[in-house]
Structures are given as structure tokens and as C-alpha cells.
Amino acid sequence: MTVRGFGFAALAVGITLAATACTSATQGGANPARPLQAQGAPLPPPSSASTTPSPDPALERAKTAAVEFSGRLRGKLQAAMQQGGPTAAVEVCHAQAPAIAETVMAKHGVRMGRVALPGRHRNPAQEAGDWQLATLEAFQQAVDGGALASEQVSMVRDGLPDGVALRMMRGIATEPGCLACHGKDVATPIRNAILARYPDDQATGFDVGDLRGALWVEVPEDPTGGMQ
Ligand code: HEC
């Protein structure tokens, strides 16, 4: 079962923030104290999150993990941008994004990460495969057909492998601030900083509105025993 826009407004917001952390860092320098929000992604009305009739523990865990990941990555990136500019932010994306994901996964007993389509990825470990690839390809088809990248959401509860309670993915849109590191005209110092860490980088050439990738969360049935 795939559900789109299904009453988990807070989750969608949290994931959007996670996905846009690099941009937020780029654009947050003007007023760092202000909470950062995704640009161009319409926020659902505040009431919609509370209309869910009964709490869904697996969804709550996915949501909590996504929000925490976003907050931590955003904080690190903001600090890096303020201290060292975009080149430092490349290092933060390189070192901190996976490290933060590891910490949040361990804390909440979920698996999570970011993926991109094969041939459009930066970190080879984040080239989509398996179920993430099928979902990401469906997202790409929808976006090719005119749908918004930021509105691509998939939540699957049925037909999952033993031990998996929920799989969730959320499309990540390319926004103006992403172009510094993912666009068609990446400045030479930034390009060099990227190539030093990702010699086979294929994650440039994106336009605003393109599907950059997706954030995925997988919640095991058993929080303590499902993390082989
Ligand atoms: C300062 C440079 C920089 C900016 C700005 C930036 N990114 Fe990235 N991005 C990176 C780096 C470096 C990686 C590789 C991180 C890793 O190894 O996990 C990355 C990886 C990703 C990935 C994981 C998939 C892959 O290709 O490895 C996604 C998705 C992504 N970025 C989306 C975005 C979006 C969306 C924006 C804008 C909202 C953005 N990035 C802005 C540098 C940047």
C-alpha cells in the first residue's frame, strides 16, 4: 500500500527540513536564530497533524528520527557555513550527514538515509538500489509527468519482509541553494572540494525543481532485535 499525503504533516515537514539542510545552512546566515524552513515547499496547516485518530508507533518513530536527523544536520551545517563558508559545508555534508544518520538510527532503532538515482549520485554508498530504487524511479516518473518533487511521499506497511514494520520515502527537491553544490555551474573551489571526496561525483547538473533524491526510513518490527 502506498499512501500519499496521508495525515502525517509533521513527518513531511521534518523530512523536508532534513532534505534541505544544506540549503538552509547556505541561506540561514542572515538570521541564524530563526527556525529554518524549506523554500517553496508548501507547509500543511498546523491542525492536520493532530487529526490522526490514533497514534501509529512505527510512523511516530520514523517521524521522530527524521526530525532529529534534520535538526542535527542543520545545526552542523549552519555552524560550518558561518565558520568556513561553502567549502566547509562540503566537508560537513561529507562527514556529518552519514555520522548523524548513524547516531539517529542507533538512538531510535530505525534505518534511514538519503539516496539518489544511479548516475545522479554523489556518494556511491547512496546510489539507490533495492526497494529505494523502485520507489525513487516512481517518484522520478511522477516528477517527469509534472508532479512536484517535494510532494513525493511513499509509505508502505504491507507486503514487507519479515521484521520490517514500515518503509517510508520522501522526495527531495532541488532548491536554489542546492545549485552551489548540485547545479550546472558549481564554482571551482567548491567543485574541487567535492571531487577531492567524491572523485566520481555525478550529482551536478540539477535544476531547481528537479528531484535530487529521497530520504528513506525503515522501521523494524522490533526496535531492539531488528537491526542486524
Ligand atoms: C555545500 C555543498 C552542498 C550543498 C549546498 C548541498 N549539498 Fe547535497 N550533498 C553534498 C555532499 C558533499 C553530499 C555527499 C554527502 C554524503 O556523503 O552523504 C551531498 C549529498 C546529497 C544527497 C544524497 C545523495 C547523493 O547524491 O549522495 C542528497 C539527496 C542531497 N545532497 C541533496 C541536497 C539538496 C536537496 C540540497 C539543497 C537543498 C543540497 N543537497 C545542497 C553537498 C552539498
Residues whose N, C-alpha, C, O or C-beta is under 5 A from the ligand:
A	BS01	HEC	A19 T20 C22 T23 P86 A89 V90 C93 H94 A97 P98 R114 V115 A116 R120 H121 R122 N123 Q126 I172 A173 T174 E175 G177 C178 A180 C181 A203 R212 G213 A214
